[in-house]
């Protein structure tokens, strides 16, 4: 089609959109327009609700919605249709079966068996010992330092009135340790990991893989064929699982509620990353007041601030280096806890062993009633760090965490609490610094030093967990993109996020300077920890019902028991909010709002781009030259659309004097799996007839994948994958052509798709005619069968022509690659319409726009030279 046709199409769209607001016109490519559309060089404003891509003289209702079949233009374009004589000497006009299309990379996925092996398998003995030390240094620092402050906070709420109060409080602490860290997390929650990834978003990702509950509508059927997408599909016998899956997928309210639970849990994890350093460091430094009576609280605060600055400054050195350095220190700390506990049991009173009888918990509440209920908030502090064990799972294996906790951490903690209780029975006045007061005088200073080192290590436990959680949430579209530094060449899960690191430090210093009391910080600690625990309980319950498919009685018992306990503890800490805990709640609310705004804006932007994408009829009408000049080279147009032709491509055509001879729409997309194998990275589709040379490429990454490719490496991988796709496509067409007779005889029951893999294996994929493919079946049944059977010589000639055509297309790709690759970056932004609600305008025009302006670009990891970049922006009114 001549170029003027496309211009008239665009201008008619502008006139239509401007009719309601005074009209407008534009004279050329650089001209402006009135009304709802303003076109200029590099920008456009489109009202996504009033204007549509239509042809002059056509009614809007005549435009076919191609949402369902946009993955491949072959669905509705005959093979060879619109192909120039240069590209195809003898075009064959026939429809191609598309049910369902098997991509070459999906076939390669058949050769990858199971999920990926853990990074930590097959270690030698020496490596296992080193790994155990790293586990201590990274995972267990938080829960390991809880004896520094648990009894101090508990007895500040419920003062000791007798020895039985000490026994009752100890019994409460021991069973809290057994129930939460051991039973809930170590024995149950750790197994709900997503291929070695833990945390709130890992649970959400796991649920999204088994049920379509994500609010961002960028899923495509090919995602489920990634080898890491190892689904345990609910079996038909378990109707409960199927009903839950159907309910989650059909209810928008449940989807939003599930996302809100995940965002609340994530915001609490980030808040935990702030309060953990403050609590651990201040409680450890506070031990100086026992050894040096002249030290005041102000000096403790100043020393704590200095320690915190040092702590966050060394975070950039990574988990492996820091974990290996501090692992031995944590080992000495746990041994010190156990040794001091045994010493106090022998010296003071071994009768505290009676606390293993749970009846003392009942007697404790009977004697103290309300005060005992207040003390629950302090008691929970013994279980802090439980969520860190799960969130830091990406750094280590499940088995290593379980064994280390059961055989070293838990016994040391229990002996430490037993020793403190034995000391307090004869020294009721030593509750303010129960741990440091119980240390034998001869080893006080060495233990104080080890305690401070352990506190610094504990502060890192939730910081590393926060990094991991934010990376997962960003990959799944719920947090702005940030710069992520991978600190280990061997273990890709070990990361460092500079912006978050310094942000956490700033908030932590504010918390320490504004709340100098350990008791008030402990209350804030309890709120953050319980918020994460409750969200984890609910999400693991969904995993049990949907994925594990275990007995409903077991699931309900888990939910009622643990959620009931957590709500009881939470009711206790809520009463302390006015005392200073509100600061951490405000911080968590701010993080929740940021994540919600980003998710809402991203979802709205994606849905708008879907509604504004170019219809395929327009592409066919423009012809293979697209109404402009096709210059040699490859243009990689980056956009977030997983299907169809983005509307911003029309802006490129009308803005640039020429367009590249080959166009590849690249969508960098994160799928809900930890890792996508390199041979399954790129998913290709041909969007137009062969002469157009236009392809869709979805670059798929898992939320644990490292995107550190050089742009030249990325280009080479992409072109190599495209050539493989074209070869497989040609092989598939040839096999389909040879088997047309057999296929026609079986068309009423099923289709047989034959694909050749790289190693030469031939797969026959039988696809039954399901109800959802009735429409496609009808179109396939219309394939013409009136062609006469040609002799073998004609068949050989057809095969030779197909091979010749394949080589010409591959040669075209190589020549285009030699001419150069240019990155066409289309920045599609959204603005709220003038008649929108004030809240929507505030959220979209200011908050979301601010986050998007300051976040990291999706192509930043490729380090593309500016000379290879062309950027065009388009703004949609929503």
Beta strands, then each sheet from edge to edge (+ up, - down):
strand 1: 39-40
strand 2: 43-47
strand 3: 485-486
strand 4: 495-496
strand 5: 629-638
strand 6: 658-671
strand 7: 682-686
strand 8: 694-702
strand 9: 750-756
strand 10: 762-768
strand 11: 821-831
strand 12: 869-877
sheet 1: 1+ 2- 12- 11- 5- 6- 8- 7+
sheet 2: 3+ 4-
sheet 3: 9+ 10-
end
